[in-house]
C-alpha cells in the first residue's frame, strides 16, 4: 500500500472500531483511536505475516502490551483475514472469542495481555529466542505511556539492551492521557526519550498519527546494529474524531447513536478528501 491507501485504511479501521464499541456498549475508545495508525502501518506495510498461516515460524510477532485498547487490533486482524469480519459483531458478547483484551484463542494473537507492564518482558523473551534459534523474525511491542510507570518495563528494557536485541522494536503510544488524567500529573514520565536512551535503546521520535513518518521509522529499523529500537509515537488520544480528541473521558467511552453518526461522517469526509 502507498501512504494514501494506508491513511484511508486507518480511517476505515477507526469507523469499524467505533461501530463494535457502540454495538457492545463497552470499549477503550480513545486509546484504540490513537493507536490505529501504528497498527495500520505495521499490519499492512511493515510486518512479515501471513493470515493463512498464523503460526508460521518465520512470522514477525506483535504484542499489544496496552491490551485494553484491543478494539483497533480486532478490526485490523479481521480486515487482514485472520478471522471472518462478521465475527466482529460478537465483540464483548457472551461466549465470544473477541473479549476486551487480546486472547490467544484468536489467530494472530501471540499472547494474552492486559496486565500492564507484561508485554515488553514477553517480547524480550521472544526476540532473544529468535536470536538463539537463528531466526530472522522481528518482535514489535506496543505499550501505553501510562504503562511506563510499571517497573517491569524497565527491567525488560535493561535486558533488551544487554542481549543486543536489534530484532526488537518497542513502540510507545504517547498520547499523554490515561484513565485518571494526564500522565504527567499521575506519574511524571519526562524526559522519557532520554530515559530509554539511557537504558541502551536507539530512540526514534515520530508523529504517531502521521503515516509517512511511521512507515519511514519502521523501515529504518534497526538504525543501530546491536541495539533494540524504541519508537516514541507522539499521538492524539481519540484521533480522527474531533470531539473525542484529547478528552480524558473518552479513555473508556461508548459513543451514543448521534456521536457514532457524527464520527462516521467525519471519518468518511476525511476519506473523501484523500481519494
C-alpha positions, -999 to 999 in steps of 0.1 A, spaced: 0 0 0 11 36 -6 7 63 21 -26 75 8 -40 39 8 -28 34 43 -44 66 55 -77 55 40 -74 21 56 -67 37 90 -98 58 88 -119 27 78 -105 8 108 -115 38 130 -150 36 117 -151 -2 124 -138 1 159 -163 28 168 -191 5 154 -181 -25 175 -177 -4 207 -211 12 201 -228 -22 195 -212 -38 225 -217 -8 248 -181 -11 261 -146 -4 250 -114 16 253 -122 41 226 -96 69 230 -65 46 230 -78 25 202 -83 56 181 -48 69 189 -30 36 181 -48 29 148 -22 45 125 5 25 143 -13 -8 138 -22 0 102 14 8 93 26 -25 109 -1 -49 96 -5 -36 61 31 -25 52 58 -35 77 54 -69 94 61 -101 76 29 -121 83 6 -145 66 -30 -146 78 -34 -180 62 -5 -193 83 -9 -176 117 17 -199 133 43 -197 105 76 -199 123 92 -170 105 64 -146 111 70 -113 128 55 -112 162 33 -84 176 25 -80 213 -2 -55 224 10 -47 258 -16 -20 262 -41 -48 257 -71 -28 269 -71 -9 236 -78 -41 217 -107 -29 195 -84 -14 168 -64 -47 168 -96 -68 164 -107 -47 135 -72 -49 118 -69 -87 123 -104 -92 108 -97 -70 79 -64 -88 72 -83 -121 72 -71 -137 104 -108 -144 112 -141 -136 95 -150 -100 96 -186 -110 106 -172 -122 139 -166 -85 149 -203 -84 156 -198 -107 186 -172 -84 202 -177 -84 240 -208 -106 238 -213 -138 258 -192 -167 246 -172 -147 221 -135 -151 214 -133 -113 209 -131 -102 245 -119 -68 259 -83 -78 258 -61 -98 234 -70 -135 236 -46 -161 221 -75 -184 211 -78 -159 182 -55 -164 152 -29 -136 151 -27 -131 188 6 -143 202 -1 -138 240 -30 -129 263 -22 -94 275 -38 -66 295 -19 -66 328 2 -36 321 40 -40 321 39 -76 309 41 -71 271 77 -59 268 92 -87 291 74 -112 269 87 -95 238 123 -96 251 120 -133 255 106 -138 220 133 -117 205 160 -135 224 146 -168 213 148 -157 177 185 -147 181 194 -180 198 175 -201 173 189 -183 143 155 -170 132 150 -138 112 117 -127 126 112 -94 145 92 -86 176 71 -55 178 56 -45 212 30 -17 216 30 -1 250 9 27 265 26 58 280 7 54 313 21 19 314 56 33 317 51 37 354 54 -2 356 88 -12 369 87 -44 348 91 -24 316 124 -10 329 137 -45 338 128 -56 303 145 -25 288 177 -34 306 175 -70 293 168 -59 257 199 -37 257 220 -63 275 213 -90 249 217 -66 220 182 -74 206 182 -53 174 153 -75 163 131 -59 190 110 -28 185 92 -12 213 65 14 205 50 38 230 16 53 221 25 86 236 -9 103 238 -2 118 272 -35 108 288 -46 78 309 -78 69 326 -73 93 355 -59 122 336 -26 135 322 3 111 325 25 139 338 0 146 367 -5 109 376 32 99 374 56 122 356 75 104 328 96 131 312 123 131 300 110 98 286 131 96 254 163 103 274 154 76 299 150 50 271 183 61 256 200 58 290 187 22 291 206 14 259 179 17 233 180 36 200 151 60 202 132 74 172 106 100 178 78 105 153 43 119 150 24 86 157 -6 97 137 15 106 106 15 76 83 45 86 63 66 92 94 56 59 109 64 39 78 97 56 74 106 49 110 96 13 109 115 7 77 147 22 92 148 -4 120 174 -13 131 191 21 127 218 9 151 231 -26 150 231 -44 183 206 -21 199 168 -25 204 147 3 190 121 24 208 96 43 186 82 72 205 49 76 187 35 110 197 -2 106 192 -35 123 200 -59 103 222 -92 100 203 -75 108 170 -98 111 140 -129 121 159 -127 158 166 -149 159 197 -130 130 213 -95 142 207 -75 149 239 -106 144 261 -98 121 291 -134 109 294 -130 91 261 -105 67 276 -134 43 281 -164 58 265 -192 44 244 -204 67 217 -241 75 216 -261 69 184 -256 106 175 -219 106 183 -214 74 162 -232 90 132 -211 122 136 -179 103 139 -186 82 109 -195 113 89 -162 130 99 -141 100 90 -159 94 57 -153 131 49 -116 126 56 -115 95 33 -132 115 6 -105 142 7 -79 115 2 -95 99 -29 
